[in-house]
Amino acid sequence: MLAVVKIAGQQFKVQKDQTLYVPRVAGNAGDKLEFAEVLLTDADGKLSVGKDVKATIKAEILGQVQGDKVIAFKMKRRKGFRKKHGHRTHYTKIKINEIA
């Protein structure tokens, strides 16, 4: 069974026992999450879309992590202007336990 769920404004295609990185969700490792905004489910070829979907996704937080460093470098030639800025995006690693 697979589902498309909306988490923190983004859509993810999920299956049972899958781990994925989503934009930061408040909580600590071991906390349980439940997502009710399910957009689509597919159970053995039976497709449910939109308001017909009556499912919830139960997940567990595995940890809070940071993504790779992204460097933004600006330069204007022959002017001596150089600016370097970097950041690391925060993610939450979750494991999908059940699609109910």
C-alpha distances in whole Angstrom, upper triangle without the diagonal:
4,7,11,13,17,18,22,23,20,17,14,11,9,6,7,11,12,15,17,20,20,24,26,24,27,27,28,26,24,24,21,19,17,16,16,17,13,14,11,7,6,5,7,9,10,10,12,14,17,18,16,13,14,12,13,12,14,15,18,21,22,25,27,28,30,29,31,35,35,39,41,44,47,50,53,55,59,58,58,54,51,49,46,43,40,37,34,31,29,25,23,21,18,15,12,12,10,8,10
4,7,10,13,15,19,19,17,13,10,7,6,5,7,11,10,13,14,17,17,20,23,22,25,25,26,24,23,23,20,18,16,14,15,14,11,11,8,6,5,7,9,10,11,10,11,12,15,17,15,12,14,11,12,10,13,14,17,19,21,23,25,25,27,26,29,32,32,36,37,41,43,47,49,52,55,55,54,51,48,45,42,40,36,34,30,27,26,22,21,19,16,14,11,12,10,8,11
4,6,10,12,16,16,14,10,8,6,5,7,9,13,12,14,14,16,15,18,21,20,23,23,25,24,23,21,18,16,14,11,12,11,7,7,5,4,6,9,12,12,12,10,9,10,12,14,13,10,11,9,10,9,12,13,17,19,20,23,24,24,26,25,28,31,31,34,36,39,42,45,48,50,54,53,52,49,46,44,41,38,35,32,29,26,24,21,19,18,15,14,11,13,11,8,10
4,7,10,13,12,10,7,6,4,6,9,12,15,13,14,13,15,14,16,19,18,21,22,24,24,23,22,19,16,14,11,11,9,6,6,5,7,9,12,15,15,14,11,11,10,11,13,13,11,13,11,11,10,13,14,17,19,20,22,23,23,24,23,26,29,28,32,33,36,38,42,44,47,51,50,49,46,43,41,38,35,32,29,27,23,22,19,18,17,15,15,12,15,13,11,13
4,6,10,10,8,6,5,7,7,10,13,15,13,14,12,13,11,13,16,15,18,19,21,21,21,19,16,13,11,7,8,6,4,6,7,9,12,15,18,18,17,14,13,11,11,13,14,11,12,10,9,8,11,12,15,16,19,20,20,21,22,22,25,27,27,31,32,35,37,41,44,46,50,49,48,45,42,39,37,34,31,28,25,21,20,17,16,16,13,14,11,14,13,10,13
4,7,6,5,4,6,9,10,14,16,18,16,15,13,13,10,11,14,13,16,18,21,21,21,19,17,13,11,8,9,6,6,7,10,12,16,18,22,21,20,17,15,13,12,14,16,13,14,12,11,10,13,13,16,16,19,20,19,20,21,20,24,26,25,29,29,33,35,39,41,44,47,46,46,42,40,37,34,31,28,25,23,19,18,15,15,15,14,15,13,16,16,14,15
4,6,5,6,7,10,11,14,16,17,15,14,11,11,7,8,10,9,12,14,17,18,18,16,14,11,10,7,9,8,9,11,13,15,18,21,24,24,23,21,19,17,16,18,19,16,17,14,12,10,12,11,13,13,16,16,15,17,18,18,21,23,23,27,27,31,33,37,40,43,46,45,44,40,38,34,32,29,26,22,20,16,15,12,11,12,11,13,12,15,15,14,16
4,6,8,10,14,15,18,19,20,18,16,13,11,8,6,8,8,11,14,17,18,19,17,16,13,12,10,12,10,12,14,17,19,22,24,28,28,27,24,22,20,18,20,22,19,20,18,15,14,15,14,15,14,17,16,15,16,16,17,20,21,21,24,25,29,31,34,37,40,44,42,41,38,35,32,29,26,23,20,18,14,13,11,11,13,13,16,15,18,19,18,20
4,7,10,13,15,19,21,22,19,18,15,14,10,9,11,11,15,17,20,22,23,20,19,16,15,12,13,10,12,12,15,18,21,24,27,27,26,23,21,18,16,18,21,18,20,18,16,16,17,17,19,18,20,20,18,19,19,18,21,23,22,25,25,28,30,34,36,39,43,41,41,37,35,32,30,26,24,21,19,16,15,14,14,16,16,18,18,21,21,19,21
4,7,10,12,16,19,20,17,16,13,11,8,8,12,12,16,18,21,22,23,21,19,16,15,12,14,11,12,11,14,16,19,22,25,25,24,21,19,17,16,19,20,18,20,18,16,15,17,16,18,17,19,19,18,18,18,17,19,21,20,24,24,28,30,33,36,39,42,41,40,37,34,31,29,26,24,21,19,15,15,13,13,15,15,17,16,19,20,18,20
4,7,10,13,16,18,15,15,12,12,10,11,14,14,18,20,22,22,23,21,20,16,15,12,13,10,9,9,10,13,15,19,21,21,20,17,16,14,14,16,18,15,17,15,14,13,16,15,18,18,20,20,19,20,20,19,21,24,23,26,27,30,32,36,38,41,45,44,43,40,37,34,32,29,27,24,21,18,17,15,15,15,14,16,14,18,17,16,18
4,6,10,13,14,11,11,9,10,9,11,14,14,18,19,21,21,21,20,18,15,14,11,13,11,10,10,10,12,14,17,19,19,19,17,16,15,15,18,19,16,17,15,14,11,14,13,16,16,17,18,18,18,19,18,20,23,23,26,28,31,33,37,40,42,46,45,44,41,38,35,33,30,27,24,21,18,17,14,14,13,12,13,11,15,15,13,16
4,7,11,13,10,11,10,12,12,15,18,18,21,22,23,22,22,21,19,17,15,13,14,13,10,10,9,10,11,14,16,16,16,14,14,13,15,18,18,15,16,14,13,11,14,14,16,17,18,20,21,21,21,20,23,26,26,29,30,34,36,40,42,45,48,48,47,44,41,38,36,33,30,27,24,21,20,17,16,15,13,13,11,14,14,12,15
4,7,9,7,9,8,11,12,15,17,17,20,20,21,20,19,19,16,14,13,12,13,13,10,11,10,10,11,13,15,16,16,15,15,15,16,19,18,15,16,13,12,9,11,11,13,15,16,18,19,20,21,20,23,26,27,31,32,36,38,42,45,47,51,50,49,46,43,40,37,34,31,28,25,22,20,17,15,13,11,10,7,10,10,9,13
4,6,6,9,10,14,15,18,20,19,22,22,22,20,19,19,17,15,14,13,15,15,12,14,12,10,10,11,13,14,15,15,15,16,18,20,19,16,16,13,12,10,11,11,14,16,16,19,21,21,23,23,25,29,30,33,35,39,41,45,48,50,54,53,52,49,46,43,40,37,34,31,28,25,23,19,17,15,12,10,7,9,8,8,11
4,6,9,11,15,16,20,21,20,22,21,21,19,17,17,15,14,14,14,16,17,14,16,15,12,12,12,14,16,17,17,17,19,21,22,21,17,17,13,12,9,9,9,12,14,15,18,21,22,24,24,27,30,31,35,37,41,44,47,50,52,56,56,54,51,48,45,42,39,35,32,29,26,24,20,17,15,12,8,5,6,6,7,10
4,7,10,13,15,19,20,19,21,20,19,16,15,16,14,14,15,15,18,19,17,19,18,16,16,16,17,20,21,21,21,22,24,25,24,21,20,16,15,11,11,9,10,13,12,16,18,19,22,22,25,28,30,34,36,40,43,46,49,51,55,54,53,50,47,44,40,37,34,31,27,25,22,19,16,13,10,6,5,6,8,10,13
4,7,10,12,16,18,17,20,19,19,16,16,16,15,14,15,15,18,18,16,18,17,15,16,16,18,20,21,20,21,21,23,25,24,21,21,17,15,12,12,10,11,12,12,15,17,17,19,19,21,25,26,30,33,36,39,42,46,48,51,51,49,46,43,40,37,34,31,28,24,21,20,16,14,11,8,6,5,8,10,11,15
4,7,10,13,15,15,17,16,16,14,14,15,14,13,15,15,18,18,17,19,19,18,19,20,22,23,24,23,23,23,25,27,26,23,23,19,17,13,12,9,9,10,9,11,13,13,16,15,18,22,23,27,30,33,36,40,43,45,48,48,46,43,40,37,34,31,27,24,20,18,16,12,10,7,6,4,6,9,12,14,17
4,6,10,12,13,16,16,16,14,15,15,15,14,15,14,17,17,16,18,18,18,19,21,23,24,25,23,23,23,23,26,26,22,23,19,17,13,13,10,11,10,10,11,12,12,13,13,16,19,20,24,26,30,33,36,39,42,45,45,43,40,37,34,31,28,24,21,18,15,13,10,8,6,6,7,8,12,14,15,18
4,7,9,10,13,14,14,13,15,15,15,14,16,15,18,18,18,19,20,20,22,24,26,27,27,26,25,24,24,27,27,24,24,21,19,15,15,12,12,10,10,10,9,9,10,9,13,16,17,21,23,27,30,33,36,39,42,41,40,37,33,30,27,24,21,17,14,11,10,6,6,5,6,9,11,15,17,18,21
4,6,8,11,13,14,14,16,15,15,12,14,13,16,15,15,17,18,19,22,24,26,27,27,25,24,23,22,24,25,22,23,20,17,14,14,12,12,10,11,11,10,10,11,11,14,17,17,21,23,27,29,33,36,39,42,41,40,36,33,30,27,24,21,17,14,11,9,6,5,7,7,11,12,15,17,17,20
4,6,10,12,14,15,17,16,16,14,15,14,17,16,17,18,20,22,25,27,30,30,30,27,26,24,23,25,27,24,24,22,19,17,17,14,14,12,14,12,10,10,10,10,14,15,16,19,21,24,27,31,34,36,40,39,37,34,31,27,25,21,18,15,12,8,7,5,6,9,10,14,15,19,20,20,23
4,7,9,11,13,15,14,15,13,15,14,18,17,19,21,23,24,27,29,32,33,32,30,28,27,26,27,29,26,26,23,20,17,17,14,13,11,12,10,8,9,9,11,15,16,17,20,22,26,28,32,35,38,41,40,38,35,32,28,25,22,19,15,12,9,6,5,5,9,10,14,16,19,21,21,24
4,6,9,11,13,11,11,9,12,12,15,15,17,19,22,23,26,28,31,32,31,29,27,26,24,25,27,24,23,20,17,15,14,12,11,9,11,10,9,11,13,14,18,20,21,24,26,29,32,35,39,42,45,43,42,38,35,32,29,25,22,19,16,13,9,8,6,9,10,13,14,17,18,19,21
4,7,10,12,10,11,10,13,13,17,17,20,22,25,26,29,30,33,35,34,32,30,28,27,28,29,26,25,22,19,17,15,13,12,10,12,11,9,12,14,17,20,22,23,26,28,31,34,37,40,43,46,45,43,39,37,33,30,26,24,20,17,15,11,10,8,11,12,15,16,18,20,21,23
4,7,9,6,9,9,12,14,17,19,21,24,26,26,29,30,33,35,34,32,30,30,29,29,30,27,26,23,19,17,14,12,10,7,10,9,8,12,15,18,21,23,25,28,30,34,36,40,43,46,49,47,45,42,39,35,32,29,26,22,19,17,13,12,9,11,11,14,15,17,19,21,22
4,6,6,9,11,14,17,20,22,23,26,28,28,30,31,34,36,35,34,33,32,31,32,33,29,28,25,21,18,16,13,10,7,8,7,7,11,15,18,21,23,25,29,31,34,37,41,44,47,50,48,46,43,39,36,33,29,26,22,19,17,14,12,9,11,11,13,16,17,19,22,23
4,6,9,11,15,17,21,22,23,26,28,27,29,30,32,34,34,33,32,32,32,32,33,29,28,24,21,18,15,11,8,5,5,5,7,11,14,17,21,23,26,29,31,35,38,41,45,47,50,49,47,44,40,37,34,30,27,23,20,18,15,13,9,9,9,11,14,14,18,20,22
4,6,10,13,16,19,22,23,26,27,26,28,28,31,33,33,32,31,31,31,31,31,28,26,22,19,16,13,10,6,5,6,8,11,14,18,20,24,26,29,32,35,38,41,45,48,51,54,53,50,47,44,41,37,34,31,27,23,21,18,15,12,11,10,10,12,12,15,18,20
4,7,10,13,17,19,20,24,25,25,27,27,30,32,31,30,29,29,28,29,29,25,24,20,17,14,11,9,6,6,8,9,12,15,19,21,25,27,29,33,35,38,41,45,48,51,54,52,50,47,44,41,37,34,31,27,24,21,17,15,12,12,10,11,12,12,15,17,18
4,7,10,13,16,17,21,22,21,24,24,27,29,28,27,25,26,25,25,25,22,20,17,13,11,7,6,5,6,10,12,14,17,20,22,26,29,30,34,36,40,42,46,49,52,55,54,52,49,46,42,39,36,32,29,25,23,19,16,13,12,9,10,10,10,11,14,14
4,7,10,12,14,17,19,19,21,22,25,27,26,24,23,22,22,22,22,19,17,14,10,8,6,5,6,7,11,13,14,17,20,21,25,28,29,33,34,38,41,44,47,50,54,52,51,47,44,41,38,34,31,27,24,21,18,15,12,12,9,10,9,10,11,12,13
4,6,9,11,14,16,16,19,19,23,24,23,21,19,19,18,18,19,15,14,11,7,6,5,6,9,11,14,16,17,20,23,24,27,30,31,35,36,40,42,46,49,52,55,54,52,49,46,43,40,36,33,30,27,23,20,17,14,14,11,11,10,10,10,10,10
4,6,7,11,13,13,17,18,22,23,21,19,17,16,15,15,16,13,12,9,6,5,7,8,11,13,16,18,18,20,22,23,27,29,30,33,34,38,40,44,47,50,53,52,51,47,45,41,39,35,32,29,26,22,20,17,14,15,12,12,10,12,11,10,11
4,6,9,11,12,16,17,21,22,20,17,15,14,12,12,13,10,9,7,5,7,9,11,15,16,20,21,22,24,26,26,30,32,32,36,37,41,42,46,49,52,55,54,53,50,47,44,41,38,35,32,29,25,23,20,18,19,16,16,13,14,12,10,10
4,6,9,11,15,17,21,21,19,16,13,12,10,10,12,9,10,8,7,9,12,13,17,18,21,22,22,24,25,25,29,31,31,34,35,38,40,44,46,49,53,52,51,47,45,42,39,36,33,30,28,24,22,20,18,19,16,17,15,16,14,12,12
4,6,8,11,14,17,17,15,13,10,9,8,9,10,7,8,6,7,8,11,13,17,19,21,23,23,25,26,26,29,32,31,35,36,39,41,45,47,50,54,53,52,49,46,43,41,37,35,31,29,25,24,21,19,19,16,16,13,15,13,10,11
4,7,11,14,17,16,14,11,8,6,6,8,9,7,10,9,10,11,15,17,20,22,24,26,26,27,28,27,30,32,32,35,35,39,41,44,46,49,53,52,52,48,46,43,41,37,35,32,30,26,25,22,21,21,19,19,16,18,16,13,14
4,7,10,13,12,11,7,6,5,7,9,9,6,9,9,11,12,15,17,21,23,25,27,27,28,29,28,31,33,33,36,37,41,42,46,48,51,54,54,53,50,48,45,42,39,37,34,32,28,27,24,23,22,20,19,16,17,15,11,13
4,6,10,10,8,6,5,7,9,11,9,7,9,8,10,11,14,16,20,22,24,27,28,29,30,29,32,35,35,38,39,43,45,48,51,53,57,56,56,53,50,47,45,42,39,36,33,30,28,25,23,22,19,18,14,15,13,9,10
4,6,6,6,5,6,9,12,14,12,10,12,11,13,13,16,18,22,24,26,28,30,30,32,31,33,36,36,40,41,44,47,50,52,55,58,58,57,54,52,49,46,43,41,38,35,32,31,27,25,24,21,19,16,17,14,11,12
4,6,5,7,9,12,15,16,13,11,12,11,14,14,17,19,22,25,26,29,31,32,34,33,35,39,39,43,44,47,50,53,56,58,62,61,61,57,55,52,49,46,43,40,37,34,33,29,27,25,22,20,16,16,13,10,11
4,6,8,11,14,18,19,16,15,16,15,17,17,20,22,25,28,29,32,33,34,36,35,37,40,41,44,46,49,51,55,57,59,63,63,62,59,56,54,51,48,45,42,39,36,35,32,30,27,25,22,19,18,16,13,14
4,6,10,13,16,18,15,14,16,16,19,19,22,24,27,30,31,33,35,35,37,35,38,41,41,44,45,49,51,54,56,58,62,62,62,59,56,53,51,48,45,43,40,37,36,32,31,29,26,24,21,21,18,16,16
4,7,10,14,15,12,11,13,14,17,18,21,23,27,29,31,34,35,36,37,36,39,42,42,45,46,49,51,55,57,59,63,63,62,59,57,54,52,49,46,43,40,37,36,33,31,29,26,24,21,21,18,15,15
4,7,10,12,9,9,12,12,15,16,20,22,26,28,30,32,33,34,35,34,36,39,39,42,43,47,48,52,54,56,60,60,59,56,54,51,49,46,43,40,38,35,34,30,29,28,25,23,20,21,18,14,15
4,7,8,6,5,9,10,13,15,18,21,25,27,29,31,32,33,35,34,36,39,39,42,43,46,48,51,54,56,60,59,59,56,53,50,48,45,43,40,37,34,33,29,28,27,24,23,19,20,17,13,13
4,7,6,6,10,11,14,15,19,21,25,27,29,31,31,32,33,32,35,37,37,40,40,44,45,49,51,53,57,56,56,53,51,48,46,43,40,38,35,32,31,28,27,27,24,23,20,22,19,15,15
4,5,6,9,11,13,15,19,21,25,27,29,31,31,32,33,32,35,37,36,39,40,43,44,48,50,53,56,55,55,52,50,47,45,42,40,37,35,31,30,28,27,27,24,24,21,22,20,16,16
4,5,8,10,13,16,19,22,26,28,31,32,32,34,35,35,37,40,39,42,42,46,47,51,53,56,59,58,58,54,52,49,47,44,42,39,37,33,32,29,28,28,26,25,22,23,20,17,16
4,6,9,13,16,19,22,26,28,31,33,33,35,36,36,39,41,41,44,44,48,49,53,55,58,61,61,60,57,55,52,50,46,44,41,39,35,34,31,29,29,26,25,22,22,19,15,14
4,6,9,12,15,18,22,24,27,29,30,31,33,33,36,38,38,41,42,46,47,51,53,56,60,59,58,55,52,49,47,44,41,38,36,32,31,27,26,25,22,21,18,19,15,12,11
4,7,11,14,17,21,23,26,28,29,31,33,33,37,39,39,43,44,47,49,53,55,58,62,61,60,56,54,51,48,45,42,39,36,33,31,28,26,25,22,21,17,17,14,10,8
4,7,10,13,17,20,23,25,26,28,30,30,34,36,37,40,41,45,47,51,53,56,60,59,58,54,52,49,46,43,40,36,34,30,28,25,22,22,18,17,13,13,10,7,5
4,7,10,13,16,19,21,23,25,27,28,31,34,34,38,39,43,45,49,52,54,58,57,56,52,50,46,44,40,37,34,31,27,25,22,19,19,15,14,11,11,8,6,5
4,6,10,13,16,18,20,22,24,24,28,31,31,35,37,40,43,46,49,52,56,55,53,50,47,44,41,38,35,31,28,25,22,19,16,15,12,10,7,8,6,5,6
4,7,10,13,16,18,20,23,24,28,30,32,35,37,41,43,47,50,53,56,55,54,51,48,44,41,38,35,31,28,24,22,18,15,14,10,9,6,6,5,6,8
4,7,9,12,14,17,20,21,24,27,29,32,34,38,41,44,48,50,54,53,51,48,45,41,38,35,32,28,24,21,18,15,12,10,6,5,4,5,7,9,11
4,6,9,12,15,18,20,23,26,28,32,34,37,40,44,47,50,53,52,50,47,44,40,37,34,30,27,23,21,17,14,10,9,6,5,7,7,10,12,14
4,6,8,11,14,16,20,23,25,28,31,34,37,41,44,47,50,49,47,44,40,37,34,30,27,23,20,17,14,11,7,6,5,7,9,10,13,16,18
4,7,10,13,15,18,21,24,27,30,33,37,40,44,46,49,48,46,43,40,36,33,30,26,23,19,17,14,11,8,5,5,7,10,12,15,18,20
4,6,10,13,16,19,21,25,27,31,34,37,41,43,46,45,43,40,37,33,30,27,23,20,16,14,11,9,6,5,7,10,13,15,18,21,23
4,7,10,14,16,18,22,24,27,30,34,37,40,43,42,40,36,33,30,26,23,20,16,13,11,7,6,5,6,9,12,16,18,21,23,25
4,7,10,12,15,18,21,24,28,31,35,37,40,39,37,34,30,27,24,20,17,13,10,9,6,5,6,7,11,14,17,20,23,24,27
4,7,9,11,15,17,21,24,27,31,33,36,35,33,30,26,23,20,17,13,10,6,6,5,6,8,10,14,17,20,23,26,27,30
4,7,9,12,15,18,22,25,29,31,34,33,31,28,25,22,18,16,12,9,6,5,6,7,10,11,15,18,20,24,26,27,30
4,6,10,13,16,19,23,26,28,31,31,29,26,22,20,16,14,10,8,6,7,10,11,14,14,18,21,23,27,29,30,34
4,6,10,13,16,19,23,25,28,27,25,23,19,16,12,10,7,6,5,8,11,13,16,17,21,24,27,30,33,33,37
4,7,10,13,16,20,22,26,25,23,20,17,14,11,8,5,6,6,8,12,14,18,19,23,26,28,32,34,34,37
4,6,10,13,17,19,22,21,19,16,13,10,7,6,4,7,9,12,15,18,21,23,27,30,32,35,38,38,41
4,7,10,14,16,19,18,17,14,11,8,6,5,6,9,12,13,17,20,24,26,29,32,34,38,40,40,43
4,7,10,13,16,15,13,11,7,6,5,6,8,12,15,17,21,23,27,29,32,35,38,41,43,43,46
4,7,10,13,12,11,8,6,5,6,9,11,15,18,20,24,26,30,32,35,39,41,44,46,46,49
4,6,9,9,8,5,5,6,9,12,15,18,21,24,27,30,34,36,39,42,44,48,50,49,52
4,7,6,7,5,7,9,12,15,18,22,25,27,31,33,37,39,42,45,47,51,53,52,55
4,5,7,7,9,12,15,18,21,24,27,30,33,36,40,42,45,48,50,53,55,55,58
4,6,8,11,14,17,20,24,27,30,33,36,39,43,45,48,51,53,57,59,59,62
4,5,9,12,15,19,22,26,29,31,35,38,42,44,47,50,52,56,58,58,61
4,6,10,13,17,20,24,27,30,33,36,40,42,45,49,51,54,57,57,60
4,7,10,13,17,20,24,27,30,33,37,39,42,46,48,51,53,53,56
4,7,10,14,17,21,23,27,30,34,36,39,42,45,48,50,50,53
4,7,10,14,17,20,23,26,30,32,36,39,41,45,47,47,50
4,7,11,14,17,20,23,27,29,33,36,38,42,44,44,47
4,7,11,13,17,20,24,26,29,33,35,38,41,41,44
4,7,10,13,16,20,22,26,29,32,35,37,38,41
4,7,10,13,17,19,22,26,28,31,34,34,37
4,7,9,13,15,19,22,25,28,30,31,34
4,7,10,13,16,19,22,25,27,28,31
4,7,10,13,17,19,22,25,26,28
4,7,10,13,16,19,21,22,25
4,6,10,13,15,18,19,22
4,7,10,13,16,18,21
4,7,9,12,14,17
4,6,9,12,15
4,6,8,11
4,7,10
4,6
4
